[in-house]
């Protein structure tokens, strides 16, 4: 049985999920970043801060009933696959994915946020 962990830290939502390849099903936890009413988004420094707080909480919820072994970690590392497409908020997910993968000796696969939608 293969389980895969996915992490996405976009400029609007902190998300993590475990995909069960045998059952073709997943469990997902996500939380919107707190954008004040009337504003269009957050500064990157604010998004990074909120992901740093929210991702561990969501991972705790995600793994509380999980008793399997993760085979690999997928993570969004940029908004899209284009020259110059970069946002610091994705570093929170990438660094978390790297820590999990290195501590479990599993590979990390990087995708763009846009690819994650597909």
FENNOR-V154397 format. One record per residue. N is the residue number from 1. D_FIRST is the distance of its C-alpha to the first C-alpha in Angstrom with 2 decimals. Layout:
n->N d_first->D_FIRST
n->N d_first->D_FIRST
//
This chain:
n->1 d_first->0.00
n->2 d_first->3.82
n->3 d_first->6.71
n->4 d_first->10.20
n->5 d_first->13.51
n->6 d_first->16.56
n->7 d_first->20.13
n->8 d_first->23.41
n->9 d_first->26.85
n->10 d_first->29.33
n->11 d_first->32.96
n->12 d_first->32.41
n->13 d_first->29.02
n->14 d_first->26.61
n->15 d_first->23.03
n->16 d_first->19.52
n->17 d_first->16.25
n->18 d_first->12.52
n->19 d_first->10.70
n->20 d_first->7.55
n->21 d_first->7.04
n->22 d_first->5.92
n->23 d_first->8.99
n->24 d_first->10.88
n->25 d_first->12.23
n->26 d_first->13.29
n->27 d_first->15.44
n->28 d_first->18.37
n->29 d_first->21.33
n->30 d_first->24.46
n->31 d_first->28.11
n->32 d_first->31.11
n->33 d_first->33.32
n->34 d_first->36.70
n->35 d_first->39.08
n->36 d_first->42.58
n->37 d_first->44.13
n->38 d_first->46.00
n->39 d_first->44.19
n->40 d_first->41.94
n->41 d_first->39.47
n->42 d_first->39.35
n->43 d_first->40.62
n->44 d_first->37.91
n->45 d_first->38.88
n->46 d_first->38.40
n->47 d_first->34.99
n->48 d_first->33.86
n->49 d_first->35.21
n->50 d_first->33.51
n->51 d_first->30.06
n->52 d_first->30.58
n->53 d_first->31.24
n->54 d_first->28.76
n->55 d_first->25.52
n->56 d_first->25.24
n->57 d_first->26.06
n->58 d_first->23.40
n->59 d_first->20.73
n->60 d_first->21.92
n->61 d_first->21.50
n->62 d_first->18.04
n->63 d_first->16.68
n->64 d_first->18.89
n->65 d_first->16.47
n->66 d_first->13.15
n->67 d_first->11.84
n->68 d_first->8.49
n->69 d_first->8.70
n->70 d_first->9.62
n->71 d_first->9.09
n->72 d_first->12.37
n->73 d_first->15.16
n->74 d_first->17.20
n->75 d_first->20.72
n->76 d_first->23.89
n->77 d_first->26.74
n->78 d_first->29.62
n->79 d_first->30.93
n->80 d_first->30.82
n->81 d_first->30.93
n->82 d_first->34.69
n->83 d_first->37.20
n->84 d_first->37.97
n->85 d_first->35.21
n->86 d_first->34.55
n->87 d_first->34.48
n->88 d_first->34.24
n->89 d_first->32.09
n->90 d_first->29.04
n->91 d_first->29.56
n->92 d_first->28.33
n->93 d_first->24.83
n->94 d_first->24.90
n->95 d_first->26.11
n->96 d_first->23.58
n->97 d_first->20.71
n->98 d_first->22.39
n->99 d_first->22.78
n->100 d_first->19.18
n->101 d_first->18.03
n->102 d_first->20.77
n->103 d_first->20.20
n->104 d_first->16.53
n->105 d_first->17.32
n->106 d_first->15.04
n->107 d_first->16.57
n->108 d_first->18.33
n->109 d_first->18.95
n->110 d_first->22.13
n->111 d_first->23.12
n->112 d_first->26.25
n->113 d_first->26.47
n->114 d_first->27.77
n->115 d_first->24.79
n->116 d_first->22.56
n->117 d_first->24.65
n->118 d_first->24.06
//
